[in-house]
Every structure is written in structure tokens, then in C-alpha cells.
Amino acid sequence: MDALARAARLRLMAFDVDGVLTDGSLYFTPNGEEIKVFSSLDGHGLRMLAGAGIEIAIISGRGSKALEQRASNLGITELHMEVSDKRACLHDLLQRRDLAAEAVGYMGDDVVDLPILRSCGFSAAPADGHAFVRRHVSWVSTRPGGRGAVREACDFILGAQGRLDGLLAEYLA
């Protein structure tokens, strides 16, 4: 099945953080506080996806106050941080939502994401994701992580579901 058909069935889309919602760089202040840089393009794409009725989840192996703040700003309530088994976390989400794996997607960038990526109906990676990962996903963005890859994925999903043109037309009214 091709990526468009897979994306057309999505009801929930989950994302990794480092290397997907960010460029993967880790910044720390002198007192040890972690700083993350997020793309406003990605944020608006996530809002559009949620506005179209697709639930957003974040499943990350790391945690930070910056991520908590970003998820809160975007209205994302399914925030799962410091997750050692992302596939099990996703399975729990599927059970709680009574969703089949085919209705769920995940975007990740590194080999640790392969178990969850391979258990979804739609899997995606940013352009600068690990080469091995890019070979094993449904779709690869042309943009790098933290620099519009998530927005491109959101637009792709909305396009596959026939919703993108209508959503963008609202900005021309």
C-alpha cells in the first residue's frame, strides 16, 4: 500500500521530539536546564491536523520542561516523555482509543524508533533522519527535523485525506 493510502486512514498521528520536532541538537544552560528550539511552521501544521480531527500525540524517550511548555501551547494532551518502550506506549494509546494500528502514524528519525514505526499504519521520517530508518518508513519528508519536516508531514496527511486545499483556502478569504 502506498503512503497516500496509508495517510488517508489516519485518526491519530504521533511524533518523536529530538530530530523530528527539533533539529536533534541538545542545548543546556550553565545550570543544566535543557533548551529546545521548535519550528513555528511545524506548530501550525500540528494545529491544522488537530483542527481536522486527527489527534496528536508526542512519544519521546527524553523529557524536558521546554517540551511540556510546547505541548501545552499547542493543546497536545497526549504527551508521553521518558518512554523506554515507545511501541508499548502506542499500543496503550490504541487500546484506550479503540483504534486499529492502521489508523495510527508515527514520525521518528533514528533506529530506536523503528519498533514503533514498523507497528503503525503510516510511518514517516524527516529528510535528515538516519538512512536505515528512511529505508523502512512509508514516507520521507524533503525538510529536515525541526525545520519544517513535521509541517510537511501534516500537509501530506491532510492532502491524502482531501482536506488540505479547503484548510488553506480559509487563509485566502
N, C-alpha and C positions, 0 to 999 in steps of 0.2 A: 504494500500500500504506500502511496506517495505521501510526502509531507503535507500537502494541501488537504488531502482527505483526512489525515490524522488530526491536523489542526482544526478542521471543521467540526470535530466531535468533542472538543474540549469544553469542560464545565468548570475546571479548576486548573490553574497554572501556578506552579511553584518555582522558586528561584533560589539559587545559591547566592552568596554575597561576594566574597573575595574572588575577584577575577570575572565576575558577572555583573553585579550591581556596582562594583568598584573596579578599578584597574588592577587590583590584586596587590598594590603596594600597601605596606603596613607602616603607619606613621605613629610615633609615640612622643608625647610631651616629656620634658625633663622629669616630671613627677610620675611618669608611667601611664598616663591616660592615653587611650588609643583614639586617634583621629581618622575618620574615613571621609572620602570625597565621593559624593554621589552626583549623577547627571540629572539635571532638571528635565532633559528630554526623556530619559527613562522614566522619571517620576510621572510625567504627563501621560506617557504610554500606559503605565500601570493604572492610572486613574481612568483612562478611556476603557481599558479592558474590564475593570471593575464596573464601570458605568454600563457596559454592555451585558452585565450579568455573569461574567466569568470571575469566580472567586480567586483571590490572590493569596498565596502562602509563601513564606520565606522559611527555608530549611537550611541552616548553616552549622558548620562544625565549630565555628567560633561565635563568641558573643561580645557585645560592646554596648555602652550607653549610646553611642552615636547611632548604632543600628536600631536600638529601641526608639530613639527620637525620630529617625527617618520613617520607620514603620508606623509610628503614631501619626506623624504628619500626613502620611498617605492613607490613613484609615485602615491599615492592614492589621487585622486582629490575629490571624494565624501566623504568629512569629515564633519560630522554634529555633533556639540558639543552643550552642554547645551540644549538638546532636552527634553522637558517635555512630549511630546506625540510621542514616537518612532513609533508607528503604523501609525500615520498620516504622519510622515516623510517618512516612507517606501512607503506608498500609493502614495505620491508625486513622489518618485523615479520611481515607477511602471508606473505612468501616463506619466512621461517625457520620459521613455524608451519604452513605449508601450509594457510592459511585463505583463503577467498574474502572479498572486500570486504563481502559481505552479512552475514558473521559477526562484523564488527567495528564498533564505535561510537566516537565521539569527542564530547567536550563542550568547546566553546570559546565565547568571548564577544565577540571582535572580528573585524573584517573580514579581518585577516591569517590567521584560522583558516578562512575559507571554502573554500580549496582542499582542505584535509584533511576538513572537514565534508562537502563535496559528494562525496567519494570513499568514504564509509562507508555501510554498510547502515543504520545508525542514527546520527542526529546530534542533538545537544542543545545548548541554551544556557540560562544562568541568566536569571532574570526581568529582571535589570538589564543583560543583555548588549546590545550595540549593536542598535538597532531593525532595521537592514538584515539583520543576522545572524539575528535572531529570525524574520524572514520566510522564511528559507531553510533552516531545520532541521526535523527530524521532530517534535521535542518541545521545549517550553519549560517550565522549572520555574516554580513560583509564588514560590520563595525566591530571594534574591539570591546572587551569588557569595560564597563564604567564610562564608555564613550559612545553610547547610543545603541549598543547591541540589544539591550532589553527593549528599547523603543522599537527597534526593527522587528524583534520577535513579536511584540504586541501588535504592531501593524500587520505583520504576516498572518497572525491568528485571526484578527478582525477581518482582514481581507478574505481569508479562507471561509469565514462564516458569513460573508456577504454584508458586513456591517461597516467596513472602513469608510467607504465613499460617503455614506449617509452621515457618519460622525464628523468627517472632515468638512462636509458641506455646511454644517452648522456654523462653522467659523467664517463662512462667506456671506452669511445672511445679514 
